[in-house]
Amino acid sequence: MLGKPFDKPFIFLFALSYAFLVISLVAAYYLQAAQLQLYGAIYLAMLTLAWSFMTGLKPAEHTISATILAYASLVAIGFTAAFLGQRQIVGIPTLQILPPYVMLALIFNVPSATAEECFFRISLYHMLEPVIGSKWAAVTQAILFGLFHYYAYRMSLTGMVTAAIAGLILEIIYLKYESPFAISMAHIAYNCTCILVGAV
């Protein structure tokens, strides 16, 4: 990231993620939602570490097509996982289904999805790639993404595998289109879709 240019939409999304994370943490404190406070702290660390270690970012040229492709891929993977019995599709802390909590889940989704994309798809990949090569770096970050969802959100084995496949596909899309905004927005849109249709 040092000395590299940024997409303005990605800078805006990154800043918005920090702002929404602060809102979520304050709300979690007042609602005494310990689980949300814990996840907020994890994603704050991810965003901060990602900012420190992101490298190789360039202005993207095909952001819209990359976003559509990434979102369509996530929807296809989500439907496949649901067909295989995975009921928890997105990694969002379980909240009571009341309008304020649904709003909080949607707000929290922006920094959580952005943090995951920045940390796994960009930072971790670029840290591993010089050491183990591009293919193994892509596979490794995907496996770690799946394990993160398995342990952090208590997903089933199917959910872990699904998350890993999604992580690999998003990495491939990121490497092809070089758009951190596209993969982050697709991840946000997919999670919001799942929340709004009650798939959490």
RAJONOR-V408854 format. One record per residue. N is the residue number from 1. RES is the residue in one letter. PHI is phi in whole degrees, 0 to 359 (none if undefined). D_LAST is the distance of its C-alpha to the last C-alpha in Angstrom with 2 decimals. Layout:
{{N:RES:PHI:D_LAST} {N:RES:PHI:D_LAST}}
This chain:
{{1:M:none:33.99} {2:L:297:37.34} {3:G:77:39.65} {4:K:260:37.17} {5:P:283:36.39} {6:F:239:32.94} {7:D:286:31.26} {8:K:299:31.28} {9:P:299:27.80} {10:F:290:26.48} {11:I:299:28.45} {12:F:299:27.00} {13:L:296:23.39} {14:F:296:24.22} {15:A:294:25.88} {16:L:298:23.11} {17:S:297:20.65} {18:Y:299:23.07} {19:A:297:23.43} {20:F:293:19.74} {21:L:293:19.45} {22:V:298:22.40} {23:I:301:20.95} {24:S:296:17.74} {25:L:293:20.04} {26:V:295:22.37} {27:A:298:19.74} {28:A:297:18.36} {29:Y:295:22.02} {30:Y:288:22.82} {31:L:275:19.78} {32:Q:54:20.67} {33:A:266:17.17} {34:A:299:18.50} {35:Q:296:15.33} {36:L:293:14.69} {37:Q:298:18.43} {38:L:296:18.34} {39:Y:297:15.71} {40:G:300:17.68} {41:A:295:20.83} {42:I:298:19.62} {43:Y:288:18.68} {44:L:297:21.93} {45:A:296:23.81} {46:M:298:22.25} {47:L:298:23.17} {48:T:292:26.57} {49:L:295:27.36} {50:A:299:26.31} {51:W:299:28.65} {52:S:287:31.38} {53:F:245:31.20} {54:M:295:30.11} {55:T:220:32.97} {56:G:78:33.87} {57:L:277:32.15} {58:K:229:34.06} {59:P:298:33.72} {60:A:275:31.68} {61:E:253:33.31} {62:H:239:30.71} {63:T:298:27.65} {64:I:294:26.61} {65:S:295:27.02} {66:A:294:25.30} {67:T:296:22.24} {68:I:297:22.14} {69:L:297:22.70} {70:A:295:20.00} {71:Y:297:17.35} {72:A:299:18.66} {73:S:296:18.58} {74:L:296:14.92} {75:V:297:14.12} {76:A:298:16.59} {77:I:294:15.23} {78:G:299:11.64} {79:F:296:13.37} {80:T:297:15.58} {81:A:296:13.04} {82:A:297:11.43} {83:F:298:15.13} {84:L:276:15.87} {85:G:103:13.44} {86:Q:279:10.65} {87:R:273:7.55} {88:Q:270:5.41} {89:I:270:6.30} {90:V:245:6.30} {91:G:271:8.12} {92:I:237:7.18} {93:P:306:8.64} {94:T:293:7.19} {95:L:236:8.96} {96:Q:298:10.63} {97:I:275:9.80} {98:L:237:13.16} {99:P:312:14.29} {100:P:297:15.43} {101:Y:287:12.26} {102:V:296:10.32} {103:M:299:13.33} {104:L:296:13.31} {105:A:298:9.82} {106:L:293:11.29} {107:I:295:14.54} {108:F:295:13.45} {109:N:298:11.82} {110:V:297:15.44} {111:P:289:17.16} {112:S:293:14.63} {113:A:293:14.63} {114:T:297:18.36} {115:A:297:19.17} {116:E:297:17.71} {117:E:295:19.66} {118:C:295:22.74} {119:F:285:22.82} {120:F:280:22.10} {121:R:289:23.19} {122:I:255:26.10} {123:S:296:27.48} {124:L:298:26.98} {125:Y:302:28.13} {126:H:290:31.19} {127:M:284:32.05} {128:L:277:31.99} {129:E:304:33.55} {130:P:292:37.11} {131:V:270:37.06} {132:I:241:35.56} {133:G:91:35.63} {134:S:293:33.13} {135:K:296:31.85} {136:W:289:31.28} {137:A:294:29.78} {138:A:296:27.18} {139:V:293:26.44} {140:T:297:26.48} {141:Q:296:24.03} {142:A:294:21.61} {143:I:297:22.10} {144:L:295:21.65} {145:F:296:18.40} {146:G:297:17.15} {147:L:297:18.64} {148:F:301:17.09} {149:H:292:13.51} {150:Y:295:14.90} {151:Y:277:16.55} {152:A:288:14.62} {153:Y:247:11.11} {154:R:52:12.70} {155:M:285:11.47} {156:S:287:13.78} {157:L:300:16.81} {158:T:299:15.41} {159:G:297:12.47} {160:M:296:15.27} {161:V:296:17.50} {162:T:299:15.07} {163:A:297:14.48} {164:A:296:18.28} {165:I:296:19.06} {166:A:299:16.98} {167:G:298:18.86} {168:L:292:22.11} {169:I:295:21.72} {170:L:296:20.86} {171:E:295:23.89} {172:I:299:26.07} {173:I:295:25.18} {174:Y:298:25.85} {175:L:293:29.15} {176:K:285:30.23} {177:Y:259:29.54} {178:E:53:29.70} {179:S:237:27.23} {180:P:295:24.91} {181:F:296:23.90} {182:A:298:22.85} {183:I:289:20.51} {184:S:292:19.02} {185:M:294:18.60} {186:A:296:17.15} {187:H:297:14.50} {188:I:298:13.81} {189:A:297:13.92} {190:Y:295:11.59} {191:N:298:8.79} {192:C:298:9.75} {193:T:301:9.85} {194:C:296:6.33} {195:I:295:5.54} {196:L:291:8.68} {197:V:268:8.34} {198:G:78:5.59} {199:A:270:3.81} {200:V:289:0.00}}
